Every structure is written in structure tokens, then in C-alpha cells.
Amino acid sequence: MDITAFITARRAALLIGDYNAYRTTLARQLHTLRKHLGLATPKREKFAPKSVSAADIGHNAEHAQLLLLTSERAWAHAMHMKTSHQEERKGVTGATRSHVLSRLAKAGKVAKELVELLRQQGASKASARDVLEARAYYATLAGSEEFEKHSSGTQRASDGQASEKKWQPCLRYYAEARVIYAALYESGKQEVFRDVLANTVDPTIRYAAYQAHLSRTIAIETVAKRYFPTASNPLISSIEELDPYALKDRPIPETNGDSDAKPHPTPTQEIPNTITWRARKANIVDASIGQSLAAVHAAEARLRAYLASNTTATSREKAAAYDEVLIASQDAADATKRATDELEKEKLDEGDPRMQDLRITSLAVNYALVSWRVGRNRVLIGEDDGLTFSAQAHKIRPAKRQRTKDNSKTNDGDDETIVTPAPAAPPKQKETDQPESTSRKLARLRERVVLYASIIQSIDSIKALRGAMRDETFVAELDGKIAYFRALKCANIAFSHALLGGRVEALALLRRARDLLDSALGGGGGGEDAEMGDGGVEEEAGAAPPPPTLTLPLSQIKTAHAHIAAQLARTHALVELHALEAHNTAKNPPHHAPPLVHNLASHPPPGVGVDLRNLVAYPPTGVQAVPVKPLFLDVGWNYIVYPGKVGGGGGEGGVVAAAVADVKDAVMGDAGEEKKKVEEKKVEEKKVEEGAGKKRGWFGFGGR
């Protein structure tokens, strides 16, 4: 039937309206439901009450909703009268108070009637879980009635025994509701039960325990177990079926690398009584704070086990493992604030030891919460807190193949179907690794910068905590840590400028990062941290490294300083080289330089590149030499006379012989010229004779 979820969904209307509007809505829903079930009184007929039986609920579960809406309407009426008269000087008194109590009594009476009907499980077909939810709902309404009887708005009585006896019925009803809702939550982990406990049951138990003069160091869970009615054996057995540890101490879960390990039944959970913050030891004055700190230590142990056993997990998976620790730390901070507010309402002096202990506890718990947040962001940034940046290959999925049409054909006149076999499926293509583009690199750097800004803001928020600014050493350490993360932020912005070609901007940012690291080393950024800030656990020799938090060792800051100094020197050298190149280019612009063909024997000056569009003068102004590649061919072998040989290298007449003949002709003068002409004539006659001896064609002309 989900009774708790049904009531919670109806009360969600209180977020946008008051109790009177809620009551009107419930009355409208009641009328609609009665008409639907046939229980509404027709017009012009006398009203006759119609009761609901267990058989009706078994036939239709909406009959149970009818009782729930009736009880809820009476409760809303009481709350409306209380809130409307609460601002008056005397408060809720006289007839108004009696009316409020009568409405609450009616709400409890109807809820108790529902419980009695659901207990007849044979006829109502209700489960044991439905009976428990109805019993818890009835206990909250009955406890609310007892609460209104004794909460007259005055200060608590000085007689402790009389106060405890007066508030005992209220504590008994709310203890019953608290135990049942806690067992239901442990069995199904439904958030609706947790919300009811956090918003309604637990605050009322804490106030009633305060009025009964119970110690604040007693946990709400312990108060509920102490005042739980043990006379109802069937109720106890039903609760223990859901949660065996509902009325006993719950053991500490033992985890050996498994974050979902179940609790081991032997060891008991130890709740700390003191907390240490920077060599100051404070007592835990509220039991809820001790329980929250115990939950933080248990969650931290599971986080350590997960990180030790999942070293290959991605950064996002490791960051997700921090969620449990962050939730537990936030609960501890909320419990500390509630305890502080209660003491302030009592107008307790700041010099009181309890108030002093709470101030120290608040500072330690909030510092721990910020430390875990910073650690989670450091895990998301990556290794070495983002000190280096390297490209990452990403997977490229192959393009999807288009679907082929069905080749099946059906004849209109026949029943036969001709089916063409589909082609074989192509082999599945594997994903390929592609280098990371510049846009992807810039997106990753942008995410880092956002995380650095969040870290700096979180650390700066610690200074706003009460008592933090009085410790000058602590403030200096915080400034050093802020300077460290600001330096890393500047370095990553410099990486982005370097990707876009802004070397001068990158140089300025790296210089700023180095200056910030200098101040971090001087400000003691890696000084001692609080026990809670480091998780409150001492490191053993050879143990796994602790999860990243706000703790910064001095060696890590020195490593970052050395790396940034090296990057600064490298970027400075690149800027100087590009400045020299730009200066030489401006001095010798490429479009005014002579063509390359005129300067083949000289190397280009530094900073001046070769202009491939200025190889030769074009259009040419005259006949000019053109650079070509020299050719070395073997044909020169036949025309070279080598020492020790006569003539050429195997040919007829060499270059040297021809040169000797030319010299002789020049000496002999005209005789040589006549002899040369005679030789040329003989050669021509010989060619004519050879031509005459050739065969003619068929018709006496032309050759074959």
C-alpha cells in the first residue's frame, strides 16, 4: 500500500501552501474518493456514517486511503489552528488549545483504527510491512498529541525527574516510530523513510529529550532504543525480521577492498568522544556529532580500500567514490551546527567549556568537509594536480553502414514467396585511435581551470569559519595552499595560450605561477594539518597512500616549483628565438630580397626563410642563367683519352686527338686547309656511290 509514500506525497503540497490550503485539498480529495467508492451521502438525504471494514480494504485498497485522508485532514486542521495563534503573545491557550488537542486525538484515533483493520491480514490482505508503516504513522500522530500537551512555550522545568515523567509518553511514541522507520529504511534503502526521520522524528526526539533533562551526549538512536515499548513482542519480532540490529548495536562493516561488504557481527562500532584539531583536544558534547564522525571514519576506510584495489580506475570513477565520505562529512557538519544553535538558544556564554568544545569541533569538521571536496577535485584534475599536460588519443567509431533493402519478392497470383538470401554481414570494424585535436585539448584545459577555481573558493571559505582567523599560522598555511593552486591554474592557462601560439602570454603566466609558488614555499603551504583534515588516521610504514585531500607535502610544492621554473626557461628561450626571427624578417623582408638564383653560394641569414615564390626574376628582363641540376652521363667515356691509351676510350678519335689535329692545321696554314677540303670531297663521293648501289623500288623510284 505504501502508506508512508502516500502521506509524504500529500504533504508535499505544504511546500507551496499553508496548512489551511492543505486541509482544503484533503477535503476535496476525500469527497472525490467517497463518491468513487460509493460511500458519499446523496443529496437531500440525512447523513449516515459508513464504516470501513477489513474486507473492504482487502477488496479495494482505496478504503485504507480513505482513512488516511481523514486522519491527515484532522492533523492539518490542528496544525492550522496552532500556526495561526502561535504569533500571539500568549500563544495557544484556552479553547484553542483544547481544539488543537481534540483534532490531534481524532487523527490518532482514525490512524489506530486503520492499524487494527490491517492487523486482520486474512481479510485485509495487508502485508507485515503495511502494518508496520501504519503503526509508525499512528505513533507519530499520538506522539504529536503528547508533544502539544506539554510544549507550552515556556522554559524547561528545573525538576529533572518530574520533567522526564511528563515527557515519557511523547518519547515512547516517537521512539516506536523512530525504530520502525529506521528498520524500514535499512531493509529497502528508500529515501522517503530517511526524510521522515530527518525532518520530523529525530528533531522531536531531541527536543523531548532536552525537556526530559537527558544528556546531549546520548545519541538519538540510543534514546529511541531506551524508550521503545518492549511489552509488544509481535511488534519486536516484525521489526527484527526487517533489521536484526534495529534494537541492538550495529557492528562496523569490515571491508577488504569491497565497498559493498556486509557488516561483520563481531566488532562493535566505536563512537569517538574527543576530537583533535591542531594540537587542541576537545570533547564531543553531542552524541549525534560522535555518530557522524564514526560514519565519516567508516566511509574513509571504504574509500581507502577502493582506491587501493582499483588503481586502474578512471578519474571520474575514483571521484565518484568520494561521494559517501562527502555525505558523511556534511552530516557531521550539520549535526555540529544544530548542537551549536541549541546552545546559543539557551544563551550559553562563549566562555563555557561546552561552547568552546563545540567551536573547536565545528572548525575541525568543516575543515574536513572542505578537505574532502578539494581531494575530489584534485582526483578529477588528474595526476600531479595538473602540473603537466599531454595529448590523449581518442577512439573514432567507424561510420555506420547503410541498411540494405529486403530482396524478398512475392508473386501476386501465387502463394509462393521468392526470397533472395541476404549478403553476409561485413566484418565488424574496430575503433581507431586518432590524435587529440586542439579543440579537445582546450576543452580539457577549460575543465581544469574550473576545478582550480572551485578549489580556491573552497579553501577561501575556511577563513570565514569562526575562530579560523585568530590562528595566524593556520591562515598563512591556507594562503600558501591557495597560492599553490593559483599557480597551477596560471600554468594550465599558459598551456592553452601555447597551443594557440601566444608564447608571450604563456611566458607571463608561467612567470606569475613561479612567483606564486615562491610565496607558497615561503608561506608554509605544506605545514602540519589537523587530524580531521587528514582523516584522523595515522599512516603506517608501507601502507597505501592516503586519498588526496587538502594536505600538501612540502616536497610536492618544491617539485611543482622546479617544473614551472624549467617550463619558464624553455618558454623564455622560444620567445627570444621567435623575436630574433621576427626582427630579421622585418630587416630583410622577403619581397625585397634578390632572387634565390643570385645567392646560391650563401646560406640564408638567421630568421629569414627561403621564399619559394622568389626563385628567379619573372617575367625575365633578359637572358639569365637558370639553376639546374648538373648531369653526369656515361657518354663521355668514348671521348676522353686516358693516360697510357692511344685515341679515345675505345672510340674513333678522341677529344685530345682532335685538339692535336687542330694545332697541326693551324701550323701548316693553307696546305692544311686544301688537304681538309680534299678529304671532305672524298667523303661526299663515297656517300654518292653508296646511294647509287642501293636497290630501287618497283617503279624505279622510292625505296622499300
PyMOL commands that set and color helices and strands:
alter all, ss='L'
color gray80, all
select helices_A, chain A and resi 3-15+19-37+54-59+62-86+94-119+121-124+128-150+160-188+191-211+220-227+233-242+287-309+315-320+323-345+353-381+383-386+438-462+472-499+503-523+554-587+590-592+596-598+634-639+655-668+670-692
alter helices_A, ss='H'
color red, helices_A
select strands_A, chain A and resi 251-253+263-268+274-277+280-283+394-396+409-410+417-418+432-434
alter strands_A, ss='S'
color yellow, strands_A
deselect
rebuild
show_as cartoon
